[in-house]
């Protein structure tokens, strides 16, 4: 795993779901599962929540609106 930001929310969500040690609530898991299949851009609140989950798991951040 590199420290480069995730290029999109789908890859970030998959990385979080793939972490065995990530302690996710049912709501967070549902949110991440939806991000894996959802095409529309994230809202500001969704982006903030995903950023928080990535930070807590020690993963790289999400590129803001696709900007690396």
HTML snippet that shows the backbone in 3Dmol.js (N, CA, C, O; Angstrom):
<script src="https://3Dmol.org/build/3Dmol-min.js"></script>
<div id="view" style="width:600px;height:400px;position:relative"></div>
<script>
const pdb = `
ATOM      1  N   UNK A   1       0.854  -1.180   0.000  1.00  0.00           N
ATOM      2  CA  UNK A   1       0.000   0.000   0.000  1.00  0.00           C
ATOM      3  C   UNK A   1       0.889   1.229   0.000  1.00  0.00           C
ATOM      4  O   UNK A   1       1.854   1.311   0.761  1.00  0.00           O
ATOM      5  N   UNK A   2       0.563   2.173  -0.847  1.00  0.00           N
ATOM      6  CA  UNK A   2       1.330   3.414  -0.916  1.00  0.00           C
ATOM      7  C   UNK A   2       0.611   4.503  -0.135  1.00  0.00           C
ATOM      8  O   UNK A   2      -0.499   4.314   0.361  1.00  0.00           O
ATOM      9  N   UNK A   3       1.273   5.640  -0.042  1.00  0.00           N
ATOM     10  CA  UNK A   3       0.656   6.784   0.630  1.00  0.00           C
ATOM     11  C   UNK A   3      -0.050   7.704  -0.349  1.00  0.00           C
ATOM     12  O   UNK A   3      -0.504   8.786   0.025  1.00  0.00           O
ATOM     13  N   UNK A   4      -0.145   7.280  -1.594  1.00  0.00           N
ATOM     14  CA  UNK A   4      -0.848   8.092  -2.600  1.00  0.00           C
ATOM     15  C   UNK A   4      -2.336   8.087  -2.309  1.00  0.00           C
ATOM     16  O   UNK A   4      -2.881   7.070  -1.879  1.00  0.00           O
ATOM     17  N   UNK A   5      -3.000   9.212  -2.537  1.00  0.00           N
ATOM     18  CA  UNK A   5      -4.458   9.263  -2.330  1.00  0.00           C
ATOM     19  C   UNK A   5      -5.182   8.295  -3.261  1.00  0.00           C
ATOM     20  O   UNK A   5      -4.722   8.009  -4.366  1.00  0.00           O
ATOM     21  N   UNK A   6      -6.318   7.802  -2.792  1.00  0.00           N
ATOM     22  CA  UNK A   6      -7.150   6.959  -3.648  1.00  0.00           C
ATOM     23  C   UNK A   6      -7.741   7.828  -4.748  1.00  0.00           C
ATOM     24  O   UNK A   6      -8.244   8.914  -4.460  1.00  0.00           O
ATOM     25  N   UNK A   7      -7.697   7.385  -6.000  1.00  0.00           N
ATOM     26  CA  UNK A   7      -8.192   8.206  -7.099  1.00  0.00           C
ATOM     27  C   UNK A   7      -9.717   8.351  -7.146  1.00  0.00           C
ATOM     28  O   UNK A   7     -10.232   9.316  -7.711  1.00  0.00           O
ATOM     29  N   UNK A   8     -10.426   7.407  -6.562  1.00  0.00           N
ATOM     30  CA  UNK A   8     -11.883   7.530  -6.547  1.00  0.00           C
ATOM     31  C   UNK A   8     -12.474   6.851  -5.320  1.00  0.00           C
ATOM     32  O   UNK A   8     -11.806   6.075  -4.637  1.00  0.00           O
ATOM     33  N   UNK A   9     -13.739   7.158  -5.055  1.00  0.00           N
ATOM     34  CA  UNK A   9     -14.375   6.653  -3.845  1.00  0.00           C
ATOM     35  C   UNK A   9     -14.591   5.139  -3.878  1.00  0.00           C
ATOM     36  O   UNK A   9     -14.631   4.503  -2.824  1.00  0.00           O
ATOM     37  N   UNK A  10     -14.727   4.564  -5.049  1.00  0.00           N
ATOM     38  CA  UNK A  10     -14.934   3.119  -5.133  1.00  0.00           C
ATOM     39  C   UNK A  10     -13.711   2.352  -4.652  1.00  0.00           C
ATOM     40  O   UNK A  10     -13.834   1.396  -3.887  1.00  0.00           O
ATOM     41  N   UNK A  11     -12.529   2.771  -5.101  1.00  0.00           N
ATOM     42  CA  UNK A  11     -11.304   2.095  -4.669  1.00  0.00           C
ATOM     43  C   UNK A  11     -11.059   2.282  -3.174  1.00  0.00           C
ATOM     44  O   UNK A  11     -10.590   1.366  -2.498  1.00  0.00           O
ATOM     45  N   UNK A  12     -11.372   3.455  -2.665  1.00  0.00           N
ATOM     46  CA  UNK A  12     -11.205   3.723  -1.238  1.00  0.00           C
ATOM     47  C   UNK A  12     -12.150   2.843  -0.417  1.00  0.00           C
ATOM     48  O   UNK A  12     -11.751   2.271   0.597  1.00  0.00           O
ATOM     49  N   UNK A  13     -13.398   2.738  -0.859  1.00  0.00           N
ATOM     50  CA  UNK A  13     -14.375   1.928  -0.141  1.00  0.00           C
ATOM     51  C   UNK A  13     -13.980   0.456  -0.158  1.00  0.00           C
ATOM     52  O   UNK A  13     -14.090  -0.225   0.861  1.00  0.00           O
ATOM     53  N   UNK A  14     -13.524  -0.039  -1.298  1.00  0.00           N
ATOM     54  CA  UNK A  14     -13.091  -1.433  -1.389  1.00  0.00           C
ATOM     55  C   UNK A  14     -11.899  -1.704  -0.469  1.00  0.00           C
ATOM     56  O   UNK A  14     -11.823  -2.759   0.159  1.00  0.00           O
ATOM     57  N   UNK A  15     -10.974  -0.752  -0.393  1.00  0.00           N
ATOM     58  CA  UNK A  15      -9.807  -0.921   0.479  1.00  0.00           C
ATOM     59  C   UNK A  15     -10.238  -1.005   1.939  1.00  0.00           C
ATOM     60  O   UNK A  15      -9.695  -1.799   2.707  1.00  0.00           O
ATOM     61  N   UNK A  16     -11.207  -0.191   2.316  1.00  0.00           N
ATOM     62  CA  UNK A  16     -11.702  -0.238   3.696  1.00  0.00           C
ATOM     63  C   UNK A  16     -12.424  -1.548   3.980  1.00  0.00           C
ATOM     64  O   UNK A  16     -12.235  -2.139   5.044  1.00  0.00           O
ATOM     65  N   UNK A  17     -13.235  -2.002   3.057  1.00  0.00           N
ATOM     66  CA  UNK A  17     -13.958  -3.256   3.262  1.00  0.00           C
ATOM     67  C   UNK A  17     -13.016  -4.458   3.276  1.00  0.00           C
ATOM     68  O   UNK A  17     -13.323  -5.484   3.883  1.00  0.00           O
ATOM     69  N   UNK A  18     -11.881  -4.332   2.612  1.00  0.00           N
ATOM     70  CA  UNK A  18     -10.910  -5.415   2.533  1.00  0.00           C
ATOM     71  C   UNK A  18     -10.036  -5.513   3.784  1.00  0.00           C
ATOM     72  O   UNK A  18      -9.383  -6.533   4.002  1.00  0.00           O
ATOM     73  N   UNK A  19     -10.021  -4.481   4.592  1.00  0.00           N
ATOM     74  CA  UNK A  19      -9.196  -4.479   5.811  1.00  0.00           C
ATOM     75  C   UNK A  19      -9.812  -5.397   6.857  1.00  0.00           C
ATOM     76  O   UNK A  19     -10.945  -5.186   7.289  1.00  0.00           O
ATOM     77  N   UNK A  20      -9.072  -6.400   7.255  1.00  0.00           N
ATOM     78  CA  UNK A  20      -9.555  -7.336   8.264  1.00  0.00           C
ATOM     79  C   UNK A  20      -9.653  -6.657   9.624  1.00  0.00           C
ATOM     80  O   UNK A  20     -10.559  -6.952  10.403  1.00  0.00           O
ATOM     81  N   UNK A  21      -8.726  -5.749   9.910  1.00  0.00           N
ATOM     82  CA  UNK A  21      -8.671  -5.111  11.219  1.00  0.00           C
ATOM     83  C   UNK A  21      -9.518  -3.842  11.331  1.00  0.00           C
ATOM     84  O   UNK A  21      -9.557  -3.220  12.392  1.00  0.00           O
ATOM     85  N   UNK A  22     -10.185  -3.457  10.263  1.00  0.00           N
ATOM     86  CA  UNK A  22     -11.024  -2.253  10.320  1.00  0.00           C
ATOM     87  C   UNK A  22     -12.272  -2.542  11.143  1.00  0.00           C
ATOM     88  O   UNK A  22     -13.014  -3.483  10.859  1.00  0.00           O
ATOM     89  N   UNK A  23     -12.489  -1.740  12.143  1.00  0.00           N
ATOM     90  CA  UNK A  23     -13.674  -1.906  12.985  1.00  0.00           C
ATOM     91  C   UNK A  23     -14.762  -0.998  12.426  1.00  0.00           C
ATOM     92  O   UNK A  23     -14.774   0.207  12.678  1.00  0.00           O
ATOM     93  N   UNK A  24     -15.665  -1.589  11.672  1.00  0.00           N
ATOM     94  CA  UNK A  24     -16.723  -0.833  11.020  1.00  0.00           C
ATOM     95  C   UNK A  24     -18.074  -1.161  11.633  1.00  0.00           C
ATOM     96  O   UNK A  24     -18.353  -2.310  11.974  1.00  0.00           O
ATOM     97  N   UNK A  25     -18.895  -0.153  11.766  1.00  0.00           N
ATOM     98  CA  UNK A  25     -20.267  -0.382  12.202  1.00  0.00           C
ATOM     99  C   UNK A  25     -21.057  -0.927  11.021  1.00  0.00           C
ATOM    100  O   UNK A  25     -20.597  -0.887   9.880  1.00  0.00           O
ATOM    101  N   UNK A  26     -22.227  -1.426  11.301  1.00  0.00           N
ATOM    102  CA  UNK A  26     -23.096  -1.912  10.228  1.00  0.00           C
ATOM    103  C   UNK A  26     -23.439  -0.774   9.264  1.00  0.00           C
ATOM    104  O   UNK A  26     -23.496  -0.969   8.050  1.00  0.00           O
ATOM    105  N   UNK A  27     -23.665   0.408   9.820  1.00  0.00           N
ATOM    106  CA  UNK A  27     -23.988   1.580   8.990  1.00  0.00           C
ATOM    107  C   UNK A  27     -22.813   1.949   8.099  1.00  0.00           C
ATOM    108  O   UNK A  27     -22.995   2.240   6.917  1.00  0.00           O
ATOM    109  N   UNK A  28     -21.607   1.939   8.660  1.00  0.00           N
ATOM    110  CA  UNK A  28     -20.419   2.263   7.867  1.00  0.00           C
ATOM    111  C   UNK A  28     -20.205   1.214   6.773  1.00  0.00           C
ATOM    112  O   UNK A  28     -19.874   1.561   5.639  1.00  0.00           O
ATOM    113  N   UNK A  29     -20.392  -0.056   7.104  1.00  0.00           N
ATOM    114  CA  UNK A  29     -20.246  -1.108   6.111  1.00  0.00           C
ATOM    115  C   UNK A  29     -21.259  -0.977   4.983  1.00  0.00           C
ATOM    116  O   UNK A  29     -20.929  -1.193   3.817  1.00  0.00           O
ATOM    117  N   UNK A  30     -22.469  -0.630   5.325  1.00  0.00           N
ATOM    118  CA  UNK A  30     -23.505  -0.416   4.317  1.00  0.00           C
ATOM    119  C   UNK A  30     -23.162   0.774   3.425  1.00  0.00           C
ATOM    120  O   UNK A  30     -23.327   0.717   2.206  1.00  0.00           O
ATOM    121  N   UNK A  31     -22.689   1.842   4.040  1.00  0.00           N
ATOM    122  CA  UNK A  31     -22.270   3.041   3.305  1.00  0.00           C
ATOM    123  C   UNK A  31     -21.152   2.692   2.322  1.00  0.00           C
ATOM    124  O   UNK A  31     -21.206   3.080   1.155  1.00  0.00           O
ATOM    125  N   UNK A  32     -20.156   1.972   2.787  1.00  0.00           N
ATOM    126  CA  UNK A  32     -19.033   1.602   1.923  1.00  0.00           C
ATOM    127  C   UNK A  32     -19.470   0.664   0.802  1.00  0.00           C
ATOM    128  O   UNK A  32     -19.003   0.796  -0.330  1.00  0.00           O
ATOM    129  N   UNK A  33     -20.352  -0.273   1.102  1.00  0.00           N
ATOM    130  CA  UNK A  33     -20.875  -1.160   0.064  1.00  0.00           C
ATOM    131  C   UNK A  33     -21.612  -0.393  -1.015  1.00  0.00           C
ATOM    132  O   UNK A  33     -21.478  -0.690  -2.202  1.00  0.00           O
ATOM    133  N   UNK A  34     -22.386   0.588  -0.602  1.00  0.00           N
ATOM    134  CA  UNK A  34     -23.108   1.413  -1.574  1.00  0.00           C
ATOM    135  C   UNK A  34     -22.136   2.213  -2.436  1.00  0.00           C
ATOM    136  O   UNK A  34     -22.359   2.378  -3.636  1.00  0.00           O
ATOM    137  N   UNK A  35     -21.053   2.713  -1.825  1.00  0.00           N
ATOM    138  CA  UNK A  35     -20.066   3.473  -2.590  1.00  0.00           C
ATOM    139  C   UNK A  35     -19.398   2.614  -3.661  1.00  0.00           C
ATOM    140  O   UNK A  35     -18.994   3.123  -4.707  1.00  0.00           O
ATOM    141  N   UNK A  36     -19.282   1.320  -3.400  1.00  0.00           N
ATOM    142  CA  UNK A  36     -18.650   0.424  -4.367  1.00  0.00           C
ATOM    143  C   UNK A  36     -19.458   0.286  -5.650  1.00  0.00           C
ATOM    144  O   UNK A  36     -18.896   0.009  -6.710  1.00  0.00           O
ATOM    145  N   UNK A  37     -20.754   0.474  -5.565  1.00  0.00           N
ATOM    146  CA  UNK A  37     -21.603   0.283  -6.746  1.00  0.00           C
ATOM    147  C   UNK A  37     -22.266   1.571  -7.224  1.00  0.00           C
ATOM    148  O   UNK A  37     -22.907   1.579  -8.275  1.00  0.00           O
ATOM    149  N   UNK A  38     -22.124   2.649  -6.475  1.00  0.00           N
ATOM    150  CA  UNK A  38     -22.804   3.893  -6.796  1.00  0.00           C
ATOM    151  C   UNK A  38     -21.929   4.772  -7.682  1.00  0.00           C
ATOM    152  O   UNK A  38     -20.753   4.982  -7.384  1.00  0.00           O
ATOM    153  N   UNK A  39     -22.494   5.283  -8.760  1.00  0.00           N
ATOM    154  CA  UNK A  39     -21.745   6.099  -9.696  1.00  0.00           C
ATOM    155  C   UNK A  39     -21.694   7.588  -9.432  1.00  0.00           C
ATOM    156  O   UNK A  39     -20.671   8.211  -9.715  1.00  0.00           O
ATOM    157  N   UNK A  40     -22.751   8.191  -8.902  1.00  0.00           N
ATOM    158  CA  UNK A  40     -22.757   9.653  -8.755  1.00  0.00           C
ATOM    159  C   UNK A  40     -21.650  10.150  -7.832  1.00  0.00           C
ATOM    160  O   UNK A  40     -21.174   9.412  -6.970  1.00  0.00           O
ATOM    161  N   UNK A  41     -21.243  11.411  -8.018  1.00  0.00           N
ATOM    162  CA  UNK A  41     -20.224  11.982  -7.130  1.00  0.00           C
ATOM    163  C   UNK A  41     -20.707  12.014  -5.682  1.00  0.00           C
ATOM    164  O   UNK A  41     -21.907  12.003  -5.411  1.00  0.00           O
ATOM    165  N   UNK A  42     -19.753  12.054  -4.768  1.00  0.00           N
ATOM    166  CA  UNK A  42     -20.080  12.107  -3.351  1.00  0.00           C
ATOM    167  C   UNK A  42     -20.527  13.512  -2.947  1.00  0.00           C
ATOM    168  O   UNK A  42     -20.056  14.516  -3.481  1.00  0.00           O
ATOM    169  N   UNK A  43     -21.441  13.547  -1.996  1.00  0.00           N
ATOM    170  CA  UNK A  43     -21.798  14.838  -1.399  1.00  0.00           C
ATOM    171  C   UNK A  43     -20.666  15.226  -0.458  1.00  0.00           C
ATOM    172  O   UNK A  43     -19.787  14.411  -0.180  1.00  0.00           O
ATOM    173  N   UNK A  44     -20.676  16.447   0.030  1.00  0.00           N
ATOM    174  CA  UNK A  44     -19.648  16.897   0.971  1.00  0.00           C
ATOM    175  C   UNK A  44     -19.666  16.045   2.245  1.00  0.00           C
ATOM    176  O   UNK A  44     -18.612  15.690   2.772  1.00  0.00           O
ATOM    177  N   UNK A  45     -20.867  15.717   2.736  1.00  0.00           N
ATOM    178  CA  UNK A  45     -20.977  14.894   3.951  1.00  0.00           C
ATOM    179  C   UNK A  45     -20.440  13.486   3.716  1.00  0.00           C
ATOM    180  O   UNK A  45     -19.750  12.934   4.574  1.00  0.00           O
ATOM    181  N   UNK A  46     -20.751  12.903   2.564  1.00  0.00           N
ATOM    182  CA  UNK A  46     -20.251  11.569   2.253  1.00  0.00           C
ATOM    183  C   UNK A  46     -18.725  11.584   2.130  1.00  0.00           C
ATOM    184  O   UNK A  46     -18.044  10.688   2.628  1.00  0.00           O
ATOM    185  N   UNK A  47     -18.207  12.601   1.470  1.00  0.00           N
ATOM    186  CA  UNK A  47     -16.764  12.729   1.318  1.00  0.00           C
ATOM    187  C   UNK A  47     -16.095  12.841   2.689  1.00  0.00           C
ATOM    188  O   UNK A  47     -15.065  12.212   2.932  1.00  0.00           O
ATOM    189  N   UNK A  48     -16.675  13.635   3.577  1.00  0.00           N
ATOM    190  CA  UNK A  48     -16.113  13.810   4.921  1.00  0.00           C
ATOM    191  C   UNK A  48     -16.146  12.502   5.707  1.00  0.00           C
ATOM    192  O   UNK A  48     -15.186  12.170   6.402  1.00  0.00           O
ATOM    193  N   UNK A  49     -17.253  11.755   5.599  1.00  0.00           N
ATOM    194  CA  UNK A  49     -17.360  10.491   6.329  1.00  0.00           C
ATOM    195  C   UNK A  49     -16.342   9.482   5.810  1.00  0.00           C
ATOM    196  O   UNK A  49     -15.683   8.796   6.591  1.00  0.00           O
ATOM    197  N   UNK A  50     -16.219   9.397   4.488  1.00  0.00           N
ATOM    198  CA  UNK A  50     -15.248   8.484   3.909  1.00  0.00           C
ATOM    199  C   UNK A  50     -13.834   8.875   4.339  1.00  0.00           C
ATOM    200  O   UNK A  50     -13.028   8.004   4.665  1.00  0.00           O
ATOM    201  N   UNK A  51     -13.528  10.152   4.343  1.00  0.00           N
ATOM    202  CA  UNK A  51     -12.212  10.628   4.781  1.00  0.00           C
ATOM    203  C   UNK A  51     -11.944  10.227   6.226  1.00  0.00           C
ATOM    204  O   UNK A  51     -10.829   9.829   6.561  1.00  0.00           O
ATOM    205  N   UNK A  52     -12.947  10.328   7.075  1.00  0.00           N
ATOM    206  CA  UNK A  52     -12.806   9.942   8.483  1.00  0.00           C
ATOM    207  C   UNK A  52     -12.539   8.452   8.606  1.00  0.00           C
ATOM    208  O   UNK A  52     -11.665   8.043   9.370  1.00  0.00           O
ATOM    209  N   UNK A  53     -13.277   7.637   7.868  1.00  0.00           N
ATOM    210  CA  UNK A  53     -13.091   6.187   7.915  1.00  0.00           C
ATOM    211  C   UNK A  53     -11.698   5.786   7.424  1.00  0.00           C
ATOM    212  O   UNK A  53     -11.064   4.902   8.000  1.00  0.00           O
ATOM    213  N   UNK A  54     -11.230   6.432   6.367  1.00  0.00           N
ATOM    214  CA  UNK A  54      -9.894   6.145   5.853  1.00  0.00           C
ATOM    215  C   UNK A  54      -8.824   6.515   6.878  1.00  0.00           C
ATOM    216  O   UNK A  54      -7.868   5.769   7.089  1.00  0.00           O
ATOM    217  N   UNK A  55      -8.996   7.667   7.505  1.00  0.00           N
ATOM    218  CA  UNK A  55      -8.030   8.129   8.502  1.00  0.00           C
ATOM    219  C   UNK A  55      -7.980   7.175   9.689  1.00  0.00           C
ATOM    220  O   UNK A  55      -6.897   6.818  10.153  1.00  0.00           O
ATOM    221  N   UNK A  56      -9.124   6.768  10.175  1.00  0.00           N
ATOM    222  CA  UNK A  56      -9.187   5.844  11.321  1.00  0.00           C
ATOM    223  C   UNK A  56      -8.537   4.505  11.015  1.00  0.00           C
ATOM    224  O   UNK A  56      -7.969   3.868  11.902  1.00  0.00           O
ATOM    225  N   UNK A  57      -8.619   4.078   9.756  1.00  0.00           N
ATOM    226  CA  UNK A  57      -8.045   2.795   9.356  1.00  0.00           C
ATOM    227  C   UNK A  57      -6.562   2.918   8.990  1.00  0.00           C
ATOM    228  O   UNK A  57      -5.910   1.916   8.697  1.00  0.00           O
ATOM    229  N   UNK A  58      -6.034   4.140   9.008  1.00  0.00           N
ATOM    230  CA  UNK A  58      -4.630   4.339   8.669  1.00  0.00           C
ATOM    231  C   UNK A  58      -4.346   4.215   7.186  1.00  0.00           C
ATOM    232  O   UNK A  58      -3.221   3.915   6.787  1.00  0.00           O
ATOM    233  N   UNK A  59      -5.365   4.445   6.366  1.00  0.00           N
ATOM    234  CA  UNK A  59      -5.210   4.369   4.918  1.00  0.00           C
ATOM    235  C   UNK A  59      -4.989   5.758   4.340  1.00  0.00           C
ATOM    236  O   UNK A  59      -5.307   6.755   4.989  1.00  0.00           O
ATOM    237  N   UNK A  60      -4.439   5.837   3.110  1.00  0.00           N
ATOM    238  CA  UNK A  60      -4.249   7.136   2.473  1.00  0.00           C
ATOM    239  C   UNK A  60      -5.590   7.839   2.272  1.00  0.00           C
ATOM    240  O   UNK A  60      -6.637   7.192   2.265  1.00  0.00           O
ATOM    241  N   UNK A  61      -5.558   9.143   2.112  1.00  0.00           N
ATOM    242  CA  UNK A  61      -6.803   9.890   1.930  1.00  0.00           C
ATOM    243  C   UNK A  61      -7.386   9.682   0.534  1.00  0.00           C
ATOM    244  O   UNK A  61      -6.756   9.096  -0.346  1.00  0.00           O
ATOM    245  N   UNK A  62      -8.576  10.167   0.367  1.00  0.00           N
ATOM    246  CA  UNK A  62      -9.236  10.172  -0.945  1.00  0.00           C
ATOM    247  C   UNK A  62      -8.830  11.447  -1.664  1.00  0.00           C
ATOM    248  O   UNK A  62      -8.840  12.529  -1.076  1.00  0.00           O
ATOM    249  N   UNK A  63      -8.476  11.321  -2.925  1.00  0.00           N
ATOM    250  CA  UNK A  63      -8.152  12.502  -3.725  1.00  0.00           C
ATOM    251  C   UNK A  63      -9.413  13.363  -3.780  1.00  0.00           C
ATOM    252  O   UNK A  63     -10.496  12.863  -4.081  1.00  0.00           O
ATOM    253  N   UNK A  64      -9.274  14.631  -3.497  1.00  0.00           N
ATOM    254  CA  UNK A  64     -10.452  15.492  -3.455  1.00  0.00           C
ATOM    255  C   UNK A  64     -10.992  15.699  -4.851  1.00  0.00           C
ATOM    256  O   UNK A  64     -10.330  16.277  -5.714  1.00  0.00           O
ATOM    257  N   UNK A  65     -12.195  15.221  -5.058  1.00  0.00           N
ATOM    258  CA  UNK A  65     -12.896  15.366  -6.338  1.00  0.00           C
ATOM    259  C   UNK A  65     -12.048  14.907  -7.513  1.00  0.00           C
ATOM    260  O   UNK A  65     -12.061  15.498  -8.593  1.00  0.00           O
ATOM    261  N   UNK A  66     -11.298  13.815  -7.260  1.00  0.00           N
ATOM    262  CA  UNK A  66     -10.510  13.214  -8.337  1.00  0.00           C
ATOM    263  C   UNK A  66      -9.198  13.905  -8.625  1.00  0.00           C
ATOM    264  O   UNK A  66      -8.536  13.548  -9.600  1.00  0.00           O
ATOM    265  N   UNK A  67      -8.786  14.879  -7.827  1.00  0.00           N
ATOM    266  CA  UNK A  67      -7.536  15.578  -8.064  1.00  0.00           C
ATOM    267  C   UNK A  67      -6.430  14.936  -7.241  1.00  0.00           C
ATOM    268  O   UNK A  67      -6.484  14.947  -6.011  1.00  0.00           O
ATOM    269  N   UNK A  68      -5.434  14.380  -7.905  1.00  0.00           N
ATOM    270  CA  UNK A  68      -4.334  13.726  -7.204  1.00  0.00           C
ATOM    271  C   UNK A  68      -3.243  14.697  -6.868  1.00  0.00           C
ATOM    272  O   UNK A  68      -2.236  14.313  -6.274  1.00  0.00           O
TER     273      UNK A  68
END
`;
const viewer = $3Dmol.createViewer("view");
viewer.addModel(pdb, "pdb");
viewer.setStyle({}, {cartoon: {color: "spectrum"}});
viewer.zoomTo();
viewer.render();
</script>
